[in-house]
Amino acid sequence: MQQCSEDKLNQAHSHREDYSIGAFIRISRGEFVIPHDLGIDEEQQAGLKLVAIHQGAMGCRSSSGHNVEVNSPSLILSGSQKSYQLCNLFRACQPMKYTMIDISPEWLEQHQLVLPDSCYPSHKAQLRHFAIPASVLAMTQQLFTCPTHPSLHQLYLGAKVTEITALCLHHFLHEPVQTAPKLRQREIDNLHMAKAILMQELESPPSLDVLAKRVGMNTRKLTQGFRQLFGNSIYGWLQEYRLDTAYQLLTVHDANISTIAYQVGYTPAHFSVAFRKRFGLSPNQLKKR
């Protein structure tokens, strides 16, 4: 049964990439949609796992009893000095997009990292999640657009993973653990509806007042609930999603930059400035890679 569930998840992927960096690090990213709710128990080796959820929502439970409900954009950290189990629950018809970094104990030892039990316990599994910092989100995208000569890819990826890991651990160690959102299920459903509307009408999204009316909430509850559930303001989330969508379009499509800018709701001039600020390079530089 477990193998059948894993096969269903693998078959649901429309895109997947996996790389090994030496013997101690593995990175992967993927996109999938499943037609029915699916729960998968996965045996995890000792070490750290960092997962950036770019799109989608899921549940996760560790063998030590930690439960989290994750809504994108989020950053998940799990880890233990011993092997452990994670149970992931993926929801039907929920588009998922993720980047994952698996780090072995040997790599942590090589870098002389002495981590507290709050993120790397010795006798149980730790499981935590946070709204993903924009800087980390940008760097996870850069893992798969390596700008160097092929002979230098391992060096580049190793350095990038080290940087991402340092920023993630800094974030986890300096932020309080999030508590579960105290929202009624109907409010959660309405907030997911609001996010779906913004995604579908990216080129010309509705105003805050109009969006609130369409999902049956007042503007105060909508803005507060959106930040509580998704870890960002409506405006902040929309700008990040626009730029992330543009990044993907620039890497897989031949459309010109101006067309993509308008498609995600920017004028070309404003798009170039916002894109460089978020990803550290211009749209032209990305297309030339």
Sine and cosine of phi, psi and omega as CSV:
sin_phi,cos_phi,sin_psi,cos_psi,sin_omega,cos_omega
0.00,0.00,-0.70,0.72,0.00,-1.00
-0.89,0.45,-0.69,0.73,0.02,-1.00
-0.89,0.46,-0.60,0.80,0.03,-1.00
-0.89,0.46,-0.67,0.74,0.02,-1.00
-0.90,0.43,-0.67,0.74,0.02,-1.00
-0.90,0.43,-0.63,0.78,0.04,-1.00
-0.89,0.45,-0.66,0.75,0.02,-1.00
-0.88,0.48,-0.66,0.75,0.01,-1.00
-0.92,0.40,-0.68,0.73,0.02,-1.00
-0.88,0.47,-0.67,0.75,-0.01,-1.00
-0.93,0.36,-0.44,0.90,-0.03,-1.00
-0.97,0.25,-0.27,0.96,-0.03,-1.00
-0.93,0.37,0.80,-0.60,0.14,-0.99
-1.00,0.01,-0.30,0.95,0.00,-1.00
-0.42,-0.91,0.67,-0.74,0.04,-1.00
-0.38,-0.92,0.69,-0.73,0.06,-1.00
-0.70,-0.71,0.63,-0.78,0.03,-1.00
-0.69,-0.72,0.69,-0.73,0.05,-1.00
-0.68,-0.73,0.54,-0.84,0.17,-0.99
-0.95,-0.31,0.67,-0.75,0.07,-1.00
-0.92,-0.40,0.99,-0.16,-0.11,-0.99
0.90,0.43,-0.50,-0.87,-0.05,-1.00
-0.99,-0.12,-0.13,0.99,-0.23,-0.97
-0.87,-0.49,-0.04,1.00,-0.02,-1.00
-0.70,-0.71,0.67,-0.74,0.11,-0.99
-0.76,-0.65,0.73,-0.68,0.05,-1.00
-0.86,-0.51,0.53,-0.85,0.02,-1.00
-0.45,-0.90,0.38,-0.92,0.14,-0.99
-0.57,-0.82,0.37,-0.93,-0.03,-1.00
-0.25,-0.97,0.21,-0.98,0.06,-1.00
-0.67,-0.74,0.69,-0.73,0.02,-1.00
-0.36,-0.93,0.34,-0.94,0.16,-0.99
-0.67,-0.74,0.75,-0.66,0.03,-1.00
-0.93,-0.36,0.56,-0.83,-0.07,-1.00
-0.98,0.21,-0.35,0.94,-0.03,-1.00
-0.70,-0.71,0.43,-0.90,0.09,-1.00
-0.80,0.60,0.64,-0.77,-0.08,-1.00
-0.61,-0.79,0.83,-0.56,0.08,-1.00
-0.95,-0.32,0.71,-0.70,-0.04,-1.00
-0.74,-0.67,0.82,-0.57,0.13,-0.99
-1.00,-0.02,0.82,-0.57,-0.05,-1.00
-0.85,-0.53,0.76,-0.65,0.10,-1.00
-0.98,0.20,0.84,-0.55,-0.03,-1.00
-0.95,-0.31,0.71,-0.71,0.07,-1.00
-0.98,0.22,0.33,-0.94,0.06,-1.00
-0.84,0.55,0.56,-0.83,-0.02,-1.00
0.73,-0.69,-0.25,-0.97,0.02,-1.00
-0.93,-0.36,0.59,-0.81,0.11,-0.99
-0.81,-0.59,0.82,-0.57,0.08,-1.00
-0.92,-0.39,0.80,-0.60,-0.01,-1.00
-0.79,-0.62,0.86,-0.51,0.12,-0.99
-1.00,-0.09,0.87,-0.48,0.07,-1.00
-0.99,-0.11,0.97,-0.25,-0.04,-1.00
-0.99,0.17,-0.54,0.84,-0.04,-1.00
-0.49,-0.87,0.64,-0.77,0.09,-1.00
0.93,-0.37,-0.03,-1.00,0.02,-1.00
-0.58,-0.81,0.54,-0.84,-0.04,-1.00
-0.36,-0.93,0.23,-0.97,0.13,-0.99
-0.93,-0.38,0.45,-0.89,-0.03,-1.00
-0.55,-0.83,0.69,-0.73,0.00,-1.00
-0.68,-0.73,0.73,-0.68,0.01,-1.00
-0.99,-0.10,0.28,-0.96,-0.01,-1.00
-0.92,0.39,-0.28,0.96,0.03,-1.00
-1.00,0.02,0.01,1.00,0.10,-1.00
0.98,-0.19,-0.02,1.00,0.05,-1.00
-0.95,0.30,0.69,-0.72,0.06,-1.00
-0.81,-0.58,0.71,-0.71,0.09,-1.00
-0.70,-0.71,0.56,-0.83,0.17,-0.99
-0.94,-0.33,0.85,-0.53,-0.17,-0.99
-0.93,-0.38,0.79,-0.62,0.10,-1.00
-0.84,-0.54,0.70,-0.72,-0.04,-1.00
-0.94,0.34,0.47,-0.88,-0.09,1.00
-0.99,0.10,0.79,-0.62,-0.06,-1.00
-0.68,-0.73,0.32,-0.95,0.04,-1.00
-0.84,-0.55,0.81,-0.58,-0.01,-1.00
-0.94,-0.35,0.71,-0.70,0.15,-0.99
-0.85,-0.53,0.80,-0.60,0.17,-0.99
-0.76,-0.65,0.47,-0.88,-0.02,-1.00
-0.02,-1.00,0.38,-0.93,0.05,-1.00
-0.23,-0.97,0.41,-0.91,0.08,-1.00
-0.99,0.12,-0.05,1.00,0.10,-0.99
-0.79,-0.61,0.28,-0.96,0.05,-1.00
-0.91,0.42,0.44,-0.90,-0.06,-1.00
-0.40,-0.92,0.11,-0.99,0.01,-1.00
-0.90,-0.44,0.61,-0.79,0.17,-0.99
-0.86,-0.51,0.67,-0.74,0.13,-0.99
-0.94,-0.35,0.89,-0.46,0.01,-1.00
-0.96,-0.27,0.73,-0.68,0.04,-1.00
-0.92,-0.40,0.91,-0.42,0.03,-1.00
-0.97,-0.24,0.67,-0.74,-0.13,-0.99
-0.99,-0.13,0.53,-0.85,-0.06,-1.00
-0.87,0.50,0.65,-0.76,0.12,-0.99
0.85,0.52,0.45,0.89,0.01,-1.00
-0.95,-0.30,0.97,-0.26,0.02,-1.00
-0.86,0.50,0.79,-0.61,-0.01,-1.00
-0.89,-0.46,0.67,-0.74,0.08,-1.00
-0.66,-0.75,0.79,-0.61,-0.13,-0.99
-0.58,-0.82,0.36,-0.93,0.22,-0.97
-0.77,-0.64,0.71,-0.70,-0.10,-0.99
-0.77,-0.63,0.67,-0.74,0.06,-1.00
-0.82,-0.58,0.87,-0.50,0.08,-1.00
-0.97,-0.26,0.81,-0.58,-0.08,-1.00
-0.85,-0.52,0.79,-0.61,-0.06,-1.00
-0.99,0.12,0.34,-0.94,0.08,-1.00
-0.86,0.52,-0.54,0.84,-0.01,-1.00
-0.89,0.46,-0.63,0.78,0.02,-1.00
-0.91,0.40,-0.67,0.74,0.03,-1.00
-0.88,0.48,-0.63,0.78,0.01,-1.00
-0.93,0.37,-0.66,0.75,0.03,-1.00
-0.85,0.53,-0.61,0.79,-0.03,-1.00
-1.00,-0.02,0.15,0.99,0.09,-1.00
0.81,0.58,0.67,0.75,0.03,-1.00
-1.00,0.05,0.86,-0.50,0.09,-1.00
-0.94,-0.33,0.98,-0.22,-0.13,-0.99
-0.97,-0.24,0.55,-0.83,0.02,-1.00
-0.96,0.27,0.27,-0.96,0.02,-1.00
-0.87,0.49,-0.35,0.94,-0.03,-1.00
-0.89,0.46,-0.38,0.93,0.06,-1.00
-0.77,-0.64,-0.24,0.97,-0.04,-1.00
-0.55,-0.83,0.94,0.33,-0.09,-1.00
-0.95,0.31,0.38,-0.93,-0.06,-1.00
-1.00,0.00,-0.43,0.90,-0.13,-0.99
-0.84,-0.54,0.00,1.00,0.00,-1.00
-0.47,-0.88,0.11,-0.99,0.01,-1.00
-1.00,-0.05,0.63,-0.78,0.11,-0.99
-0.96,-0.27,0.61,-0.79,0.00,-1.00
-0.59,-0.81,0.89,-0.46,-0.01,-1.00
-0.64,-0.77,0.37,-0.93,0.07,-1.00
-0.55,-0.83,0.45,-0.89,-0.04,-1.00
-0.56,-0.83,0.32,-0.95,0.21,-0.98
-0.90,0.43,0.74,-0.68,-0.12,-0.99
-0.97,0.24,0.76,-0.65,0.07,-1.00
-0.90,0.43,0.59,-0.81,-0.03,-1.00
-0.85,0.52,-0.60,0.80,-0.02,-1.00
-0.90,0.44,-0.63,0.77,0.01,-1.00
-0.95,0.32,-0.65,0.76,0.03,-1.00
-0.85,0.53,-0.70,0.72,0.00,-1.00
-0.89,0.46,-0.66,0.75,-0.04,-1.00
-0.94,0.34,-0.55,0.83,0.06,-1.00
-0.91,0.42,-0.53,0.85,0.08,-1.00
-0.92,0.40,-0.61,0.79,-0.07,-1.00
-0.94,0.34,-0.32,0.95,0.03,-1.00
-0.85,0.53,-0.50,0.87,-0.12,-0.99
-0.94,-0.33,0.24,0.97,0.12,-0.99
-0.77,-0.63,0.84,0.54,-0.12,-0.99
-0.89,0.45,0.87,-0.50,-0.10,-1.00
-1.00,0.04,-0.02,1.00,-0.14,-0.99
-1.00,-0.06,0.18,-0.98,0.13,-0.99
-0.86,0.51,0.59,-0.81,-0.04,-1.00
-0.77,0.64,-0.56,0.83,-0.02,-1.00
-0.92,0.39,-0.26,0.97,-0.04,-1.00
-0.96,-0.29,0.07,1.00,-0.07,-1.00
-0.86,0.51,-0.71,0.71,-0.02,-1.00
-0.88,0.47,-0.65,0.76,0.02,-1.00
-0.90,0.44,-0.72,0.70,-0.01,-1.00
-0.89,0.46,-0.74,0.67,-0.05,-1.00
-0.91,0.42,-0.64,0.77,0.03,-1.00
-0.88,0.48,-0.68,0.74,0.02,-1.00
-0.92,0.40,-0.65,0.76,-0.02,-1.00
-0.92,0.39,-0.66,0.75,0.03,-1.00
-0.90,0.44,-0.64,0.77,0.05,-1.00
-0.87,0.49,-0.68,0.74,0.00,-1.00
-0.91,0.41,-0.72,0.70,0.01,-1.00
-0.88,0.48,-0.71,0.70,-0.01,-1.00
-0.87,0.49,-0.69,0.73,0.00,-1.00
-0.88,0.48,-0.70,0.72,-0.01,-1.00
-0.93,0.37,-0.64,0.77,0.02,-1.00
-0.90,0.44,-0.73,0.69,-0.01,-1.00
-0.91,0.42,-0.62,0.79,0.07,-1.00
-0.86,0.50,-0.70,0.72,-0.01,-1.00
-0.89,0.45,-0.73,0.69,-0.03,-1.00
-0.90,0.43,-0.62,0.78,-0.09,-1.00
-0.98,0.21,-0.30,0.95,-0.06,-1.00
-0.93,-0.38,0.02,1.00,0.01,-1.00
-0.91,-0.43,0.59,-0.80,0.07,-1.00
-0.93,0.36,0.45,-0.89,0.04,-1.00
-0.90,0.43,0.72,-0.70,0.01,-1.00
-0.95,0.32,0.62,-0.79,0.15,-0.99
-1.00,-0.08,0.41,-0.91,-0.02,-1.00
-0.90,0.44,0.66,-0.76,0.00,-1.00
-0.87,0.49,0.73,-0.68,0.01,-1.00
-1.00,-0.06,0.94,0.35,-0.01,-1.00
-0.87,-0.50,0.58,-0.81,0.09,-1.00
-0.94,0.33,0.43,-0.90,-0.06,-1.00
-0.86,0.52,-0.61,0.79,0.01,-1.00
-0.90,0.44,-0.63,0.77,0.04,-1.00
-0.91,0.41,-0.66,0.75,0.04,-1.00
-0.88,0.48,-0.69,0.72,0.03,-1.00
-0.88,0.48,-0.67,0.74,0.01,-1.00
-0.90,0.43,-0.61,0.79,0.01,-1.00
-0.93,0.36,-0.63,0.78,0.09,-1.00
-0.90,0.44,-0.60,0.80,0.06,-1.00
-0.89,0.45,-0.67,0.75,0.02,-1.00
-0.88,0.47,-0.68,0.73,0.01,-1.00
-0.90,0.43,-0.64,0.77,0.02,-1.00
-0.89,0.45,-0.63,0.78,0.04,-1.00
-0.88,0.47,-0.70,0.71,0.01,-1.00
-0.88,0.47,-0.63,0.78,0.01,-1.00
-0.93,0.38,-0.63,0.78,-0.05,-1.00
-0.97,0.25,-0.48,0.88,-0.07,-1.00
-0.91,-0.42,0.71,0.70,-0.12,-0.99
-0.88,0.48,-0.62,0.78,-0.06,-1.00
-0.92,0.39,-0.59,0.81,-0.01,-1.00
-0.59,-0.81,0.97,0.22,-0.08,-1.00
-0.94,0.34,0.44,-0.90,0.02,-1.00
-0.94,0.35,0.37,-0.93,0.09,-1.00
-0.93,0.38,0.23,-0.97,-0.01,-1.00
-0.87,0.50,-0.69,0.73,0.00,-1.00
-0.88,0.47,-0.71,0.71,-0.02,-1.00
-0.91,0.41,-0.68,0.73,0.01,-1.00
-0.88,0.48,-0.68,0.73,0.01,-1.00
-0.87,0.49,-0.69,0.73,0.01,-1.00
-0.91,0.42,-0.63,0.78,-0.05,-1.00
-0.92,0.39,-0.48,0.88,-0.01,-1.00
-0.97,-0.24,0.07,1.00,0.09,-1.00
0.96,0.28,0.58,0.81,0.03,-1.00
-0.75,-0.66,0.37,-0.93,0.16,-0.99
-0.99,0.12,0.29,-0.96,-0.13,-0.99
-0.90,0.44,-0.59,0.81,0.00,-1.00
-0.90,0.44,-0.73,0.69,-0.01,-1.00
-0.92,0.40,-0.59,0.81,0.02,-1.00
-0.90,0.43,-0.76,0.66,-0.05,-1.00
-0.93,0.38,-0.68,0.73,0.01,-1.00
-0.92,0.38,-0.70,0.72,-0.02,-1.00
-0.92,0.39,-0.60,0.80,0.00,-1.00
-0.89,0.46,-0.73,0.69,0.02,-1.00
-0.90,0.44,-0.64,0.77,-0.02,-1.00
-0.90,0.43,-0.66,0.75,-0.09,-1.00
-0.99,0.12,-0.64,0.77,-0.12,-0.99
-0.95,-0.31,-0.02,1.00,0.10,-0.99
0.96,0.27,0.32,0.95,0.00,-1.00
-0.36,-0.93,0.36,-0.93,0.11,-0.99
-0.94,0.34,0.29,-0.96,0.04,-1.00
-0.86,0.50,-0.72,0.69,0.00,-1.00
-0.89,0.45,-0.72,0.69,-0.02,-1.00
-0.89,0.45,-0.68,0.73,0.02,-1.00
-0.90,0.44,-0.68,0.73,-0.04,-1.00
-0.89,0.46,-0.68,0.73,0.00,-1.00
-0.90,0.43,-0.66,0.75,0.02,-1.00
-0.90,0.43,-0.68,0.73,-0.02,-1.00
-0.92,0.40,-0.64,0.77,0.05,-1.00
-0.85,0.53,-0.75,0.66,-0.06,-1.00
-0.94,0.33,-0.61,0.79,0.06,-1.00
-0.90,0.44,-0.65,0.76,0.05,-1.00
-0.90,0.44,-0.69,0.72,0.03,-1.00
-0.88,0.48,-0.66,0.75,0.02,-1.00
-0.84,0.54,-0.74,0.68,0.00,-1.00
-0.90,0.44,-0.68,0.74,0.00,-1.00
-0.89,0.45,-0.62,0.78,-0.01,-1.00
-0.93,0.38,-0.46,0.89,-0.04,-1.00
-1.00,0.04,-0.31,0.95,-0.08,-1.00
-0.84,-0.54,-0.13,0.99,-0.04,-1.00
-0.85,-0.53,0.40,-0.92,0.01,-1.00
-1.00,-0.05,0.04,1.00,-0.02,-1.00
-0.87,0.49,0.51,-0.86,-0.01,-1.00
-0.96,0.27,0.26,-0.96,-0.13,-0.99
-0.90,0.44,-0.64,0.77,-0.01,-1.00
-0.88,0.47,-0.66,0.75,0.02,-1.00
-0.88,0.48,-0.70,0.72,0.01,-1.00
-0.91,0.41,-0.63,0.78,0.02,-1.00
-0.85,0.53,-0.76,0.65,0.01,-1.00
-0.90,0.43,-0.58,0.81,-0.04,-1.00
-0.88,0.47,-0.54,0.84,-0.01,-1.00
-0.98,-0.20,0.19,0.98,0.15,-0.99
1.00,-0.04,0.35,0.94,0.03,-1.00
-0.89,-0.45,0.42,-0.91,0.31,-0.95
-0.99,0.16,0.46,-0.89,-0.04,-1.00
-0.81,0.58,-0.66,0.75,-0.04,-1.00
-0.91,0.42,-0.74,0.68,0.01,-1.00
-0.92,0.39,-0.55,0.83,-0.01,-1.00
-0.88,0.47,-0.73,0.68,-0.04,-1.00
-0.87,0.49,-0.68,0.74,0.00,-1.00
-0.91,0.42,-0.74,0.67,-0.03,-1.00
-0.91,0.42,-0.62,0.78,-0.02,-1.00
-0.90,0.43,-0.73,0.69,0.00,-1.00
-0.89,0.45,-0.63,0.77,-0.01,-1.00
-0.90,0.44,-0.59,0.81,-0.06,-1.00
-0.99,0.13,-0.67,0.74,-0.15,-0.99
-0.95,-0.32,-0.13,0.99,0.05,-1.00
0.98,0.19,0.20,0.98,0.08,-1.00
-0.45,-0.89,0.34,-0.94,-0.03,-1.00
-0.99,0.12,0.32,-0.95,0.09,-1.00
-0.84,0.55,-0.63,0.78,0.03,-1.00
-0.88,0.48,-0.67,0.74,0.00,-1.00
-0.90,0.44,-0.62,0.79,0.03,-1.00
-0.91,0.41,-0.70,0.72,-0.04,-1.00
-0.91,0.41,-0.46,0.89,-0.03,-1.00
-0.98,0.18,-0.19,0.98,-0.02,-1.00
-0.94,0.35,0.00,0.00,0.00,0.00
